[in-house]
């Protein structure tokens, strides 16, 4: 139970959600992530350190760069589910249901 709470807490900051979305299909260096999420490299590095402790991201050395990637698909799914839940809370037909109805 504590680990589940720690995991959701590690993904709860808006910058961390943006990082997860940026990493969902690729691995990226801190500088690139910082540009994508609109934060300084130092701030992104601090968020990534917390996410590494929660085992949400892992790293790979590529020459002088450290590349970050999602550890597994669950962090991506956690954010996707949170977005879907938020869409339901807004009322009406959520965007993710509209896509299913069109198919």
VMD Tcl script that builds the backbone (N, CA, C; Angstrom):
set m [mol new atoms 309]
animate dup $m
set s [atomselect $m all]
$s set {name element resname resid chain x y z} {
  {N N UNK 1 A 0.820 -1.193 0.000}
  {CA C UNK 1 A 0.000 0.000 0.000}
  {C C UNK 1 A 0.864 1.256 0.000}
  {N N UNK 2 A 1.912 1.285 0.851}
  {CA C UNK 2 A 2.793 2.448 0.894}
  {C C UNK 2 A 3.501 2.663 -0.437}
  {N N UNK 3 A 3.927 1.566 -1.048}
  {CA C UNK 3 A 4.622 1.677 -2.332}
  {C C UNK 3 A 3.695 2.231 -3.402}
  {N N UNK 4 A 2.445 1.813 -3.400}
  {CA C UNK 4 A 1.474 2.342 -4.363}
  {C C UNK 4 A 1.279 3.839 -4.146}
  {N N UNK 5 A 1.197 4.271 -2.900}
  {CA C UNK 5 A 1.057 5.698 -2.602}
  {C C UNK 5 A 2.297 6.465 -3.036}
  {N N UNK 6 A 3.471 5.905 -2.813}
  {CA C UNK 6 A 4.717 6.555 -3.226}
  {C C UNK 6 A 4.783 6.677 -4.744}
  {N N UNK 7 A 4.304 5.670 -5.434}
  {CA C UNK 7 A 4.322 5.690 -6.896}
  {C C UNK 7 A 3.398 6.767 -7.433}
  {N N UNK 8 A 2.174 6.832 -6.931}
  {CA C UNK 8 A 1.258 7.867 -7.416}
  {C C UNK 8 A 1.751 9.253 -7.031}
  {N N UNK 9 A 2.382 9.364 -5.879}
  {CA C UNK 9 A 2.954 10.638 -5.464}
  {C C UNK 9 A 4.088 11.055 -6.399}
  {N N UNK 10 A 4.902 10.088 -6.811}
  {CA C UNK 10 A 6.025 10.385 -7.708}
  {C C UNK 10 A 5.543 10.864 -9.070}
  {N N UNK 11 A 4.345 10.512 -9.447}
  {CA C UNK 11 A 3.804 10.908 -10.747}
  {C C UNK 11 A 2.848 12.093 -10.644}
  {N N UNK 12 A 2.679 12.649 -9.449}
  {CA C UNK 12 A 1.610 13.629 -9.261}
  {C C UNK 12 A 1.976 15.068 -9.604}
  {N N UNK 13 A 3.237 15.396 -9.722}
  {CA C UNK 13 A 3.623 16.774 -10.050}
  {C C UNK 13 A 3.399 17.031 -11.541}
  {N N UNK 14 A 2.884 18.204 -11.891}
  {CA C UNK 14 A 2.635 18.495 -13.309}
  {C C UNK 14 A 3.873 18.307 -14.196}
  {N N UNK 15 A 5.036 18.708 -13.711}
  {CA C UNK 15 A 6.255 18.525 -14.515}
  {C C UNK 15 A 6.538 17.052 -14.732}
  {N N UNK 16 A 6.301 16.230 -13.738}
  {CA C UNK 16 A 6.544 14.786 -13.885}
  {C C UNK 16 A 5.558 14.161 -14.864}
  {N N UNK 17 A 4.338 14.641 -14.862}
  {CA C UNK 17 A 3.366 14.152 -15.853}
  {C C UNK 17 A 3.854 14.511 -17.254}
  {N N UNK 18 A 4.329 15.735 -17.426}
  {CA C UNK 18 A 4.855 16.143 -18.740}
  {C C UNK 18 A 6.062 15.294 -19.137}
  {N N UNK 19 A 6.919 14.977 -18.176}
  {CA C UNK 19 A 8.087 14.126 -18.453}
  {C C UNK 19 A 7.638 12.747 -18.900}
  {N N UNK 20 A 6.678 12.172 -18.200}
  {CA C UNK 20 A 6.172 10.843 -18.567}
  {C C UNK 20 A 5.586 10.876 -19.973}
  {N N UNK 21 A 4.821 11.905 -20.278}
  {CA C UNK 21 A 4.241 12.010 -21.622}
  {C C UNK 21 A 5.333 12.159 -22.685}
  {N N UNK 22 A 6.381 12.905 -22.378}
  {CA C UNK 22 A 7.479 13.085 -23.334}
  {C C UNK 22 A 8.254 11.788 -23.558}
  {N N UNK 23 A 8.330 10.965 -22.514}
  {CA C UNK 23 A 9.106 9.720 -22.599}
  {C C UNK 23 A 8.274 8.510 -23.025}
  {N N UNK 24 A 7.011 8.688 -23.277}
  {CA C UNK 24 A 6.146 7.527 -23.506}
  {C C UNK 24 A 6.566 6.667 -24.694}
  {N N UNK 25 A 7.155 7.247 -25.733}
  {CA C UNK 25 A 7.540 6.458 -26.900}
  {C C UNK 25 A 9.007 6.595 -27.278}
  {N N UNK 26 A 9.808 7.211 -26.410}
  {CA C UNK 26 A 11.204 7.445 -26.768}
  {C C UNK 26 A 12.040 7.690 -25.519}
  {N N UNK 27 A 13.347 7.606 -25.679}
  {CA C UNK 27 A 14.234 7.997 -24.608}
  {C C UNK 27 A 14.872 9.323 -24.974}
  {N N UNK 28 A 15.103 10.151 -23.953}
  {CA C UNK 28 A 15.579 11.508 -24.193}
  {C C UNK 28 A 16.608 11.916 -23.150}
  {N N UNK 29 A 17.467 12.855 -23.526}
  {CA C UNK 29 A 18.427 13.444 -22.601}
  {C C UNK 29 A 17.750 14.566 -21.816}
  {N N UNK 30 A 18.362 14.954 -20.702}
  {CA C UNK 30 A 17.786 15.975 -19.825}
  {C C UNK 30 A 17.537 17.280 -20.573}
  {N N UNK 31 A 18.488 17.721 -21.382}
  {CA C UNK 31 A 18.328 18.986 -22.100}
  {C C UNK 31 A 17.117 18.986 -23.013}
  {N N UNK 32 A 16.918 17.889 -23.713}
  {CA C UNK 32 A 15.760 17.772 -24.599}
  {C C UNK 32 A 14.467 17.752 -23.792}
  {N N UNK 33 A 14.468 16.985 -22.714}
  {CA C UNK 33 A 13.288 16.945 -21.841}
  {C C UNK 33 A 12.973 18.334 -21.289}
  {N N UNK 34 A 14.000 19.056 -20.862}
  {CA C UNK 34 A 13.796 20.400 -20.306}
  {C C UNK 34 A 13.117 21.299 -21.329}
  {N N UNK 35 A 13.565 21.225 -22.586}
  {CA C UNK 35 A 12.941 22.032 -23.639}
  {C C UNK 35 A 11.487 21.639 -23.851}
  {N N UNK 36 A 11.225 20.337 -23.847}
  {CA C UNK 36 A 9.865 19.853 -24.100}
  {C C UNK 36 A 8.890 20.213 -22.992}
  {N N UNK 37 A 9.353 20.179 -21.743}
  {CA C UNK 37 A 8.431 20.438 -20.629}
  {C C UNK 37 A 8.481 21.884 -20.142}
  {N N UNK 38 A 9.367 22.693 -20.725}
  {CA C UNK 38 A 9.414 24.107 -20.379}
  {C C UNK 38 A 9.994 24.408 -19.011}
  {N N UNK 39 A 10.938 23.601 -18.577}
  {CA C UNK 39 A 11.603 23.800 -17.285}
  {C C UNK 39 A 13.108 23.809 -17.491}
  {N N UNK 40 A 13.839 24.253 -16.496}
  {CA C UNK 40 A 15.293 24.260 -16.594}
  {C C UNK 40 A 15.829 22.836 -16.503}
  {N N UNK 41 A 17.006 22.577 -17.091}
  {CA C UNK 41 A 17.606 21.246 -16.952}
  {C C UNK 41 A 17.801 20.836 -15.492}
  {N N UNK 42 A 18.133 21.805 -14.635}
  {CA C UNK 42 A 18.319 21.497 -13.207}
  {C C UNK 42 A 17.021 21.010 -12.586}
  {N N UNK 43 A 15.929 21.685 -12.873}
  {CA C UNK 43 A 14.628 21.279 -12.322}
  {C C UNK 43 A 14.228 19.907 -12.849}
  {N N UNK 44 A 14.430 19.680 -14.147}
  {CA C UNK 44 A 14.078 18.380 -14.735}
  {C C UNK 44 A 14.929 17.278 -14.120}
  {N N UNK 45 A 16.213 17.549 -13.908}
  {CA C UNK 45 A 17.095 16.554 -13.280}
  {C C UNK 45 A 16.605 16.181 -11.886}
  {N N UNK 46 A 16.131 17.165 -11.137}
  {CA C UNK 46 A 15.615 16.885 -9.787}
  {C C UNK 46 A 14.365 16.023 -9.845}
  {N N UNK 47 A 13.488 16.308 -10.793}
  {CA C UNK 47 A 12.292 15.477 -10.952}
  {C C UNK 47 A 12.676 14.063 -11.383}
  {N N UNK 48 A 13.611 13.956 -12.312}
  {CA C UNK 48 A 14.043 12.636 -12.780}
  {C C UNK 48 A 14.682 11.827 -11.659}
  {N N UNK 49 A 15.408 12.481 -10.772}
  {CA C UNK 49 A 16.021 11.775 -9.639}
  {C C UNK 49 A 14.944 11.152 -8.758}
  {N N UNK 50 A 13.885 11.891 -8.501}
  {CA C UNK 50 A 12.775 11.354 -7.695}
  {C C UNK 50 A 12.073 10.222 -8.432}
  {N N UNK 51 A 11.936 10.375 -9.741}
  {CA C UNK 51 A 11.288 9.334 -10.531}
  {C C UNK 51 A 12.157 8.075 -10.614}
  {N N UNK 52 A 13.464 8.242 -10.606}
  {CA C UNK 52 A 14.367 7.078 -10.581}
  {C C UNK 52 A 14.228 6.328 -9.257}
  {N N UNK 53 A 14.139 7.077 -8.155}
  {CA C UNK 53 A 13.958 6.443 -6.842}
  {C C UNK 53 A 12.667 5.639 -6.792}
  {N N UNK 54 A 11.643 6.118 -7.479}
  {CA C UNK 54 A 10.359 5.412 -7.535}
  {C C UNK 54 A 10.360 4.337 -8.620}
  {N N UNK 55 A 11.488 4.178 -9.298}
  {CA C UNK 55 A 11.669 3.200 -10.378}
  {C C UNK 55 A 10.676 3.403 -11.522}
  {N N UNK 56 A 10.398 4.664 -11.804}
  {CA C UNK 56 A 9.522 4.988 -12.926}
  {C C UNK 56 A 10.323 5.210 -14.198}
  {N N UNK 57 A 11.553 5.685 -14.051}
  {CA C UNK 57 A 12.439 5.889 -15.193}
  {C C UNK 57 A 13.758 5.174 -14.938}
  {N N UNK 58 A 14.434 4.854 -16.034}
  {CA C UNK 58 A 15.773 4.281 -15.943}
  {C C UNK 58 A 16.661 5.030 -16.926}
  {N N UNK 59 A 17.957 4.778 -16.846}
  {CA C UNK 59 A 18.909 5.521 -17.658}
  {C C UNK 59 A 19.789 4.594 -18.482}
  {N N UNK 60 A 20.390 5.208 -19.494}
  {CA C UNK 60 A 21.376 4.531 -20.330}
  {C C UNK 60 A 22.399 5.575 -20.726}
  {N N UNK 61 A 23.662 5.226 -20.581}
  {CA C UNK 61 A 24.737 6.139 -20.975}
  {C C UNK 61 A 24.919 6.082 -22.491}
  {N N UNK 62 A 24.945 7.242 -23.139}
  {CA C UNK 62 A 25.163 7.335 -24.584}
  {C C UNK 62 A 26.281 8.361 -24.800}
  {N N UNK 63 A 27.512 7.901 -24.790}
  {CA C UNK 63 A 28.649 8.822 -24.851}
  {C C UNK 63 A 28.683 9.671 -23.607}
  {N N UNK 64 A 28.579 10.984 -23.781}
  {CA C UNK 64 A 28.596 11.886 -22.626}
  {C C UNK 64 A 27.193 12.202 -22.116}
  {N N UNK 65 A 26.183 11.730 -22.820}
  {CA C UNK 65 A 24.791 11.996 -22.425}
  {C C UNK 65 A 24.217 10.838 -21.629}
  {N N UNK 66 A 23.307 11.177 -20.739}
  {CA C UNK 66 A 22.514 10.175 -20.029}
  {C C UNK 66 A 21.125 10.223 -20.637}
  {N N UNK 67 A 20.693 9.103 -21.152}
  {CA C UNK 67 A 19.384 9.015 -21.782}
  {C C UNK 67 A 18.386 8.433 -20.783}
  {N N UNK 68 A 17.217 9.035 -20.699}
  {CA C UNK 68 A 16.168 8.578 -19.791}
  {C C UNK 68 A 15.049 7.924 -20.582}
  {N N UNK 69 A 14.461 6.898 -19.992}
  {CA C UNK 69 A 13.321 6.211 -20.597}
  {C C UNK 69 A 12.408 5.737 -19.468}
  {N N UNK 70 A 11.156 5.494 -19.814}
  {CA C UNK 70 A 10.237 4.928 -18.825}
  {C C UNK 70 A 10.673 3.506 -18.521}
  {N N UNK 71 A 10.626 3.147 -17.267}
  {CA C UNK 71 A 11.048 1.808 -16.844}
  {C C UNK 71 A 10.154 0.730 -17.441}
  {N N UNK 72 A 8.862 1.029 -17.528}
  {CA C UNK 72 A 7.905 0.084 -18.107}
  {C C UNK 72 A 6.663 0.871 -18.544}
  {N N UNK 73 A 5.685 0.177 -19.050}
  {CA C UNK 73 A 4.494 0.851 -19.575}
  {C C UNK 73 A 3.543 1.356 -18.485}
  {N N UNK 74 A 3.766 0.995 -17.242}
  {CA C UNK 74 A 2.809 1.328 -16.192}
  {C C UNK 74 A 2.767 2.815 -15.845}
  {N N UNK 75 A 3.897 3.506 -15.898}
  {CA C UNK 75 A 3.885 4.950 -15.636}
  {C C UNK 75 A 3.062 5.661 -16.705}
  {N N UNK 76 A 3.248 5.257 -17.959}
  {CA C UNK 76 A 2.470 5.832 -19.057}
  {C C UNK 76 A 0.977 5.548 -18.843}
  {N N UNK 77 A 0.644 4.332 -18.447}
  {CA C UNK 77 A -0.759 3.966 -18.232}
  {C C UNK 77 A -1.355 4.724 -17.049}
  {N N UNK 78 A -0.549 4.931 -16.005}
  {CA C UNK 78 A -1.005 5.676 -14.836}
  {C C UNK 78 A -1.419 7.091 -15.235}
  {N N UNK 79 A -0.606 7.742 -16.053}
  {CA C UNK 79 A -0.917 9.103 -16.510}
  {C C UNK 79 A -2.113 9.086 -17.461}
  {N N UNK 80 A -2.145 8.126 -18.357}
  {CA C UNK 80 A -3.284 8.017 -19.285}
  {C C UNK 80 A -4.584 7.841 -18.518}
  {N N UNK 81 A -4.585 6.962 -17.526}
  {CA C UNK 81 A -5.785 6.747 -16.726}
  {C C UNK 81 A -6.177 8.004 -15.947}
  {N N UNK 82 A -5.194 8.730 -15.440}
  {CA C UNK 82 A -5.485 9.972 -14.711}
  {C C UNK 82 A -6.120 11.003 -15.643}
  {N N UNK 83 A -5.604 11.100 -16.863}
  {CA C UNK 83 A -6.187 12.024 -17.838}
  {C C UNK 83 A -7.613 11.613 -18.176}
  {N N UNK 84 A -7.828 10.332 -18.369}
  {CA C UNK 84 A -9.186 9.848 -18.670}
  {C C UNK 84 A -10.137 10.119 -17.513}
  {N N UNK 85 A -9.683 9.908 -16.291}
  {CA C UNK 85 A -10.527 10.179 -15.129}
  {C C UNK 85 A -10.864 11.667 -15.058}
  {N N UNK 86 A -9.889 12.515 -15.336}
  {CA C UNK 86 A -10.127 13.962 -15.328}
  {C C UNK 86 A -11.149 14.343 -16.395}
  {N N UNK 87 A -11.070 13.705 -17.567}
  {CA C UNK 87 A -12.051 13.984 -18.625}
  {C C UNK 87 A -13.463 13.610 -18.174}
  {N N UNK 88 A -13.604 12.503 -17.444}
  {CA C UNK 88 A -14.914 12.110 -16.916}
  {C C UNK 88 A -15.416 13.133 -15.906}
  {N N UNK 89 A -14.500 13.644 -15.086}
  {CA C UNK 89 A -14.899 14.597 -14.049}
  {C C UNK 89 A -15.414 15.901 -14.643}
  {N N UNK 90 A -14.999 16.219 -15.869}
  {CA C UNK 90 A -15.448 17.459 -16.509}
  {C C UNK 90 A -16.874 17.361 -17.034}
  {N N UNK 91 A -17.398 16.137 -17.128}
  {CA C UNK 91 A -18.760 15.952 -17.608}
  {C C UNK 91 A -18.806 15.815 -19.120}
  {N N UNK 92 A -19.961 15.493 -19.629}
  {CA C UNK 92 A -20.109 15.282 -21.062}
  {C C UNK 92 A -19.480 13.970 -21.491}
  {N N UNK 93 A -19.275 13.825 -22.787}
  {CA C UNK 93 A -18.642 12.615 -23.315}
  {C C UNK 93 A -17.143 12.874 -23.387}
  {N N UNK 94 A -16.358 12.142 -22.607}
  {CA C UNK 94 A -14.909 12.355 -22.604}
  {C C UNK 94 A -14.292 12.112 -23.983}
  {N N UNK 95 A -13.200 12.804 -24.255}
  {CA C UNK 95 A -12.526 12.700 -25.553}
  {C C UNK 95 A -12.134 11.254 -25.875}
  {N N UNK 96 A -11.703 10.518 -24.853}
  {CA C UNK 96 A -11.267 9.141 -25.145}
  {C C UNK 96 A -12.450 8.237 -25.504}
  {N N UNK 97 A -13.654 8.572 -25.105}
  {CA C UNK 97 A -14.834 7.820 -25.526}
  {C C UNK 97 A -15.303 8.247 -26.915}
  {N N UNK 98 A -15.118 9.509 -27.233}
  {CA C UNK 98 A -15.478 9.993 -28.561}
  {C C UNK 98 A -14.663 9.286 -29.629}
  {N N UNK 99 A -13.393 9.052 -29.361}
  {CA C UNK 99 A -12.538 8.347 -30.316}
  {C C UNK 99 A -13.010 6.914 -30.520}
  {N N UNK 100 A -13.458 6.269 -29.420}
  {CA C UNK 100 A -13.944 4.893 -29.525}
  {C C UNK 100 A -15.242 4.834 -30.315}
  {N N UNK 101 A -16.120 5.824 -30.131}
  {CA C UNK 101 A -17.409 5.843 -30.825}
  {C C UNK 101 A -17.229 6.069 -32.328}
  {N N UNK 102 A -16.192 6.821 -32.706}
  {CA C UNK 102 A -15.943 7.111 -34.112}
  {C C UNK 102 A -15.409 5.892 -34.856}
  {N N UNK 103 A -14.748 5.008 -34.126}
  {CA C UNK 103 A -14.121 3.827 -34.772}
  {C C UNK 103 A -15.124 2.793 -35.200}
}
mol reanalyze $m
mol bondsrecalc $m
mol representation Tube
mol addrep $m
